[in-house]
Amino acid sequence: MRPIYRNLIGLVGFFLIWEGAVRLDLIERVFLPTPTDVFATLADLLGQETFVRDVIATVLAWLIALAVAIAIAVPAGLLLGSLPSVRMATRVLVEFLRPIPPVALIPLIIMTLGSGPEAKVTLAVYASVWPILFNIIYALDDIDPLLVDTARSFGNSRLRVAATVALPHAAPFAFTGLRLSAAIALIVTVSTEYLAGSDLGVGAFIINGANSVGAMDEVLAGTIVIGAVGYLINEGLERLGNRMFRWSDTTRAEALT
């Protein structure tokens, strides 16, 4: 059986158990609507311009944040991975910043940038930089010194060795970091939308529904949309990675898992 069919069977089974639990009164319907109610609400919401704008606002903020994170993490990773002295000089700062949860920075960001799109983009960038950065650093550490020495023995400059040896070796690892960062950026974007009180976004829609009486179906509909967007992003990146890096053991190992 193809993986997509196994995934669909599991998903359908989950919704059937959910539907049965509510209809058998194991869970009160006011707290957890049935999937049929949620999907009916979702179909109605997809026809509303305001909800579609919320989805677009979230996806656009995610896309901007991921692009900025790549622009920061790739050169920084190459620099820290290629120059041990620079890496040691910045190690304390990096290890100090990395464990700080993005949500802990929400008050600071709101005070400095407000609660608009800048806040969620900034926090998503902060959270999604690290997987790409460290995957590149570890990839450069993992290069076989014999490959580098061989390239240099042919008279190649340091820059050419980096372009022809280091970058091809680090690319699959960087792409793995990109997949992790894509999921993290989406999580932080939505979380910031409802914790920072944004005006637009699916996160803002969810928190508004949670504060309304009898709107749990809308809350769950928004949650399903975010889950679907996250799945499509990961599936798309996985397929792209398998096409781009067929030669890499890293992507083959991911495909098997």
C-alpha positions in Angstrom: 0.0 0.0 0.0 1.3 3.4 -0.9 2.2 5.7 2.0 -0.5 8.3 1.0 -3.2 5.7 1.3 -1.9 4.6 4.7 -1.9 8.2 5.8 -5.5 8.8 4.6 -6.7 5.6 6.3 -5.2 6.8 9.6 -6.7 10.3 9.2 -10.2 8.9 8.3 -10.0 6.6 11.3 -9.2 9.5 13.6 -12.2 11.5 12.4 -14.4 8.4 12.7 -13.4 7.9 16.3 -13.9 11.6 17.0 -17.4 11.5 15.4 -18.4 8.4 17.3 -17.2 9.7 20.7 -19.2 12.8 20.4 -22.4 11.1 19.0 -22.2 8.5 21.8 -22.1 11.4 24.3 -18.7 10.4 25.6 -17.8 14.1 25.1 -20.3 17.0 25.3 -21.0 18.5 21.8 -20.8 22.0 23.2 -17.1 21.4 24.1 -16.2 19.3 21.0 -18.3 19.5 17.9 -18.4 16.6 15.5 -16.1 16.6 12.5 -19.1 16.9 10.2 -20.0 20.1 12.1 -16.5 21.4 11.9 -16.1 20.7 8.2 -19.4 22.3 7.4 -18.3 25.4 9.2 -15.0 25.2 7.4 -16.7 25.1 4.0 -18.7 28.1 5.0 -15.6 30.0 6.2 -13.7 29.3 3.0 -16.4 31.3 1.2 -15.9 34.3 3.5 -13.5 37.0 2.3 -12.4 37.9 5.9 -11.3 34.3 6.7 -9.5 33.9 3.4 -7.6 37.1 4.2 -6.7 35.7 7.6 -5.2 32.6 5.9 -3.3 34.7 3.3 -2.0 36.9 6.1 -0.6 33.9 8.0 0.9 32.2 5.0 2.4 35.5 3.7 4.0 36.2 7.2 5.3 32.7 7.3 6.8 32.9 3.8 8.5 36.3 4.6 9.9 35.0 7.9 11.3 31.8 6.3 12.9 33.8 3.4 14.6 36.2 5.9 15.7 33.3 8.1 17.4 31.6 5.1 19.1 34.9 4.1 20.5 35.2 7.6 21.2 31.5 8.5 23.0 30.4 5.3 25.8 33.0 5.2 26.1 32.9 9.0 26.3 29.1 9.0 29.0 29.1 6.3 31.0 31.7 8.2 30.8 30.0 11.6 31.4 26.6 10.0 34.4 27.7 8.0 36.1 29.9 10.5 36.6 28.1 13.9 38.0 31.3 15.4 34.8 33.3 14.6 32.7 30.3 15.8 34.4 30.2 19.2 34.2 34.0 19.6 30.4 33.9 19.1 29.7 30.6 20.8 28.6 32.1 24.1 26.3 34.6 22.4 24.7 32.0 20.2 24.2 29.5 23.0 22.7 32.2 25.1 20.2 33.3 22.5 19.2 29.9 21.1 17.3 28.5 24.2 15.2 31.6 24.7 11.6 30.7 23.7 10.1 33.1 21.1 7.0 33.6 23.2 9.1 35.0 26.0 10.1 37.8 23.7 6.5 38.8 22.8 6.2 41.6 25.4 9.6 43.1 24.2 8.6 42.8 20.5 5.2 44.4 21.2 6.8 47.3 23.0 9.3 47.9 20.2 7.5 46.9 17.0 3.8 46.8 18.0 1.4 43.8 17.4 1.3 44.1 13.7 2.8 41.8 11.0 6.3 42.9 12.0 6.0 41.2 15.4 5.1 37.7 14.1 7.6 37.9 11.3 10.4 38.9 13.6 9.7 36.2 16.1 9.3 33.6 13.4 12.6 34.6 11.9 14.3 34.4 15.4 12.9 30.9 16.0 13.6 29.4 12.5 17.1 30.6 12.0 18.7 28.0 14.4 17.9 24.7 12.6 19.3 26.0 9.3 22.3 27.6 11.0 23.4 24.6 13.0 22.7 22.0 10.3 25.1 24.0 8.1 27.7 24.2 10.8 27.5 20.5 11.6 27.7 19.7 7.9 30.9 21.6 7.5 32.3 19.9 10.5 31.5 16.6 8.9 33.4 17.2 5.7 36.1 14.6 5.0 39.4 16.6 5.3 40.8 14.5 2.5 38.3 16.0 0.1 39.3 19.5 1.1 43.1 18.7 0.9 42.6 17.1 -2.5 40.8 20.2 -3.9 43.5 22.5 -2.5 46.3 20.3 -3.9 45.0 21.1 -7.4 45.6 24.8 -6.7 42.0 25.8 -6.0 41.5 28.9 -3.9 39.7 28.8 -0.5 36.6 30.4 -2.1 36.6 27.8 -4.9 37.0 24.9 -2.5 34.1 26.3 -0.5 31.9 26.6 -3.6 32.8 23.2 -5.1 33.3 21.0 -2.0 31.8 22.6 1.1 28.5 23.9 -0.4 27.5 20.6 -2.2 28.2 18.7 1.0 26.3 21.1 3.2 23.3 21.6 0.9 21.3 18.5 1.9 21.9 19.3 5.6 20.8 22.9 5.1 17.6 21.7 3.4 16.8 19.4 6.3 17.2 22.4 8.5 14.9 24.3 6.2 12.2 21.7 6.6 12.4 22.0 10.4 12.5 25.8 10.2 9.4 25.9 8.0 7.4 24.0 10.6 8.8 26.2 13.4 8.1 29.4 11.6 4.5 28.4 11.0 4.0 27.5 14.7 5.5 30.7 15.9 3.6 32.8 13.4 0.2 31.4 14.5 1.2 31.5 18.2 2.2 35.1 18.0 -1.0 36.1 16.2 -3.2 35.0 19.1 -0.8 35.8 21.9 0.1 39.3 20.7 -3.4 40.2 19.7 -2.9 40.6 15.9 -5.7 42.0 13.8 -5.2 39.5 10.9 -4.2 35.9 10.7 -5.6 32.5 11.5 -4.2 32.7 15.0 -6.2 35.9 15.6 -9.3 34.2 14.2 -8.8 31.2 16.5 -8.5 33.3 19.7 -11.5 35.4 18.7 -13.5 32.2 18.3 -12.2 30.9 21.6 -13.5 34.0 23.4 -16.9 33.7 21.8 -19.7 31.5 23.1 -20.6 28.5 21.0 -17.9 29.1 18.4 -15.8 26.0 19.1 -16.5 24.7 15.6 -14.9 27.8 14.2 -11.9 27.4 16.4 -11.4 23.8 15.3 -12.0 24.8 11.6 -9.1 27.3 11.9 -7.0 24.7 13.6 -7.6 22.2 10.7 -6.6 24.9 8.2 -3.3 25.4 9.9 -2.7 21.7 10.1 -3.5 21.3 6.4 -1.2 24.2 5.5 1.6 22.7 7.6 1.2 19.3 6.0 1.2 20.7 2.5 4.4 22.7 3.3 6.2 19.7 4.7 5.0 17.4 1.9 6.1 19.9 -0.8 9.5 20.5 0.8 10.0 16.7 1.2 9.3 16.0 -2.4 11.5 18.9 -3.5 14.4 17.7 -1.4 14.1 14.1 -2.8 14.3 15.5 -6.3 17.2 17.9 -5.6 19.3 15.6 -3.5 18.7 12.1 -4.8 22.5 11.5 -4.5 22.5 12.4 -0.8 22.4 9.8 2.0 20.7 12.4 4.2 17.6 12.7 2.0 17.4 9.0 1.3 17.4 8.4 5.1 14.6 10.9 5.5 12.6 9.3 2.7 12.8 5.9 4.5 11.5 7.5 7.7 
